[in-house]
Amino acid sequence: MLQPELFRSAEFADLIEKILALPRTDGRLMVAVSGAPASGKSTLAEFIANALSAAGRQARYVPMDGFHLDNGILDARGLRARKGAPETFDADGFVALMRRMKRGGDVAYPMFDRSRDLAIAGAGVIEASTDIAVVEGNYVLQNEAPWAELAEVWDLSVYLDVPEETLRQRCIQRWLDHDHTPEAAELRAEGNDMVNAKRVIENRLPADVTIRSEENA
């Protein structure tokens, strides 16, 4: 997890000020928050949205996870074991929806139910009155097609930089928390999570703001 001190830091305050200073548009401001699996990006995105709302803006946190392909499709494509990799998402659908979201208006989006391991269509809605969307996901800054097309959507991008060993420890702990044995937890972390983490780290576009987290898990 991210240290609570981050959200009371001058660094976080500066980030919020940067977002508040963005010129308003006819549509909606779009802020991207990217990072490797277990980096803490969803927590960061939620805190950003909450801080913007506290500052008087209408902001909403929007996760990318609702665009996971269904397990049945992944099984048919032989990708179930790689769930979470870029090719296991509806990337074109995500890009199209982000463009629509940027234009403004009411926009429904899918959300991921981790307890059932599936995406639910239309489970989230960003209202027309919401002028800032804080969009979080592993691949929102990915320099691969079609993800790279998102660069023209973002008004400001944030990358959460966490040491690989910290990511590894957190990923293993996640699987332990899901009742995996230590051996199985390490296997899943190394065989999939860290593969995806390295892909995020090695193939990302530059971010406007980079936040570095050095703490251990």
C-alpha positions in Angstrom: 0.0 0.0 0.0 1.0 3.6 -0.5 2.2 5.3 2.7 -0.5 7.8 4.0 2.2 10.4 4.3 2.2 10.7 0.5 -1.3 12.2 0.5 -0.2 14.8 3.0 3.0 15.7 1.1 3.9 18.8 -0.9 4.4 16.4 -3.9 0.7 15.3 -3.8 -0.5 18.9 -3.2 1.5 20.1 -6.2 -0.1 17.3 -8.3 -3.6 18.5 -7.3 -2.6 22.1 -8.1 -1.4 21.1 -11.5 -4.7 19.4 -12.3 -6.8 22.3 -10.9 -4.7 24.6 -13.1 -5.5 22.8 -16.3 -7.5 24.9 -18.8 -11.2 24.0 -18.9 -12.5 22.6 -22.1 -15.9 22.2 -23.7 -15.7 18.5 -22.8 -14.2 16.8 -19.8 -10.7 16.9 -18.4 -9.0 13.5 -18.5 -6.3 12.5 -16.0 -4.5 9.2 -16.4 -2.9 7.3 -13.5 -0.6 4.4 -14.5 1.7 2.0 -12.8 2.6 -1.7 -12.6 0.3 -4.3 -10.9 0.3 -3.7 -7.1 1.9 -0.3 -7.4 -1.0 1.4 -5.6 -2.4 3.3 -8.6 -6.1 2.7 -7.7 -5.5 4.1 -4.3 -3.7 7.1 -5.7 -6.4 7.7 -8.3 -9.2 7.6 -5.7 -7.3 10.0 -3.5 -6.8 12.4 -6.5 -10.5 12.3 -7.3 -11.4 12.9 -3.6 -8.9 15.8 -3.3 -10.3 17.4 -6.5 -13.8 17.1 -5.2 -12.8 18.6 -1.8 -11.3 21.5 -3.8 -14.7 22.2 -5.3 -14.5 20.3 -8.7 -16.7 17.5 -9.9 -14.3 14.6 -10.2 -14.7 10.8 -10.5 -12.3 7.9 -10.3 -12.7 5.5 -13.3 -10.9 2.1 -13.3 -9.8 0.3 -16.4 -10.4 -3.2 -15.0 -14.0 -3.3 -16.4 -12.5 -4.0 -19.8 -11.1 -7.4 -18.9 -12.2 -9.9 -21.5 -14.5 -12.6 -20.1 -12.9 -15.8 -18.8 -14.7 -17.8 -21.5 -13.0 -15.8 -24.2 -9.6 -16.0 -22.5 -10.0 -19.8 -22.3 -10.9 -20.0 -26.0 -7.8 -18.0 -26.8 -5.5 -19.8 -24.4 -4.9 -16.6 -22.4 -6.5 -17.4 -19.1 -3.2 -17.9 -17.3 -2.1 -14.5 -18.7 -5.2 -12.6 -17.4 -4.1 -9.0 -16.8 -1.8 -8.8 -19.8 -2.6 -6.1 -22.4 -4.0 -8.6 -24.8 -6.5 -9.9 -22.2 -8.4 -6.5 -22.3 -10.9 -5.0 -24.8 -8.3 -2.4 -25.6 -10.1 -0.9 -28.7 -13.3 -0.6 -26.6 -11.5 1.1 -23.8 -9.9 3.6 -26.2 -13.2 4.3 -27.8 -14.9 4.9 -24.5 -12.2 7.2 -23.3 -12.6 9.4 -26.4 -16.4 9.5 -25.7 -15.8 10.3 -22.0 -13.5 13.2 -23.0 -16.3 14.7 -25.1 -18.5 15.0 -21.9 -22.1 14.0 -21.1 -23.3 11.0 -19.2 -21.2 8.0 -20.0 -21.7 4.5 -18.6 -18.7 2.2 -18.3 -18.1 -1.5 -17.2 -16.7 -2.4 -13.8 -14.9 -5.5 -12.6 -16.3 -7.6 -9.8 -13.3 -9.3 -8.2 -15.4 -11.6 -6.1 -17.0 -13.1 -9.2 -13.9 -12.5 -11.5 -16.0 -10.9 -14.2 -16.8 -7.5 -15.7 -20.3 -6.0 -15.4 -21.5 -3.8 -18.2 -22.9 -0.4 -17.3 -22.0 -0.8 -13.6 -20.5 2.7 -13.4 -21.7 6.1 -14.7 -19.9 9.4 -15.0 -22.4 12.1 -15.0 -22.5 15.1 -17.4 -21.8 17.4 -14.4 -18.5 15.6 -13.7 -15.8 17.7 -15.3 -12.7 15.7 -14.4 -12.3 11.9 -14.9 -9.3 10.3 -13.1 -8.7 7.1 -15.1 -6.5 4.4 -13.6 -5.0 1.3 -15.2 -1.8 -0.6 -15.9 -1.8 0.3 -19.6 -3.2 3.8 -19.9 0.3 5.0 -20.8 1.3 1.9 -22.8 3.4 2.5 -25.9 1.7 -0.3 -27.8 -1.2 -0.3 -30.3 -4.0 0.6 -29.7 -3.1 1.8 -26.2 -0.8 4.5 -27.5 -3.7 6.3 -29.0 -4.8 7.3 -25.5 -2.0 9.8 -25.4 -4.2 12.3 -27.3 -7.0 11.8 -24.7 -5.1 12.7 -21.5 -4.9 16.3 -20.3 -2.4 15.2 -17.7 -0.7 11.8 -17.0 0.7 10.4 -13.7 3.0 7.4 -13.4 3.5 5.7 -10.0 7.1 4.4 -9.9 7.6 1.5 -7.4 10.7 -0.7 -7.1 10.3 -4.2 -8.7 11.1 -6.0 -5.5 8.3 -4.2 -3.7 5.9 -5.0 -6.5 7.0 -8.7 -6.3 6.4 -8.8 -2.5 3.0 -7.2 -2.8 1.9 -9.5 -5.7 2.9 -12.6 -3.6 1.0 -11.2 -0.6 -2.1 -10.7 -2.7 -2.2 -14.4 -3.6 -1.5 -15.4 -0.1 -4.5 -13.3 1.0 -6.5 -15.4 -1.5 -5.6 -18.6 0.3 -2.8 -19.7 -2.0 0.1 -21.6 -0.6 3.4 -19.7 -0.5 4.7 -21.8 -3.5 1.5 -21.2 -5.5 1.5 -17.5 -4.6 5.1 -17.0 -5.8 4.4 -19.0 -9.0 1.5 -16.8 -9.9 3.3 -13.6 -9.1 6.4 -14.5 -11.1 4.6 -16.3 -13.9 2.1 -13.5 -14.7 2.0 -10.4 -12.4 5.7 -9.6 -12.7 5.7 -10.3 -16.4 3.0 -7.7 -16.8 4.8 -5.4 -14.4 7.9 -5.5 -16.6 5.9 -4.8 -19.7 4.4 -1.7 -18.1 7.8 -0.5 -16.9 9.6 -1.1 -20.2 6.9 0.0 -22.7 5.4 3.1 -21.2 5.1 6.5 -22.6 6.5 9.5 -20.6 4.2 10.8 -17.9 3.7 14.5 -17.1 4.2 13.7 -13.4 6.1 10.7 -11.9 5.6 9.9 -8.2 8.2 7.6 -6.7 7.4 5.3 -3.9 10.4 3.6 -2.2 8.8 1.9 0.8 8.8 -1.9 1.1 5.6 -3.9 1.1 
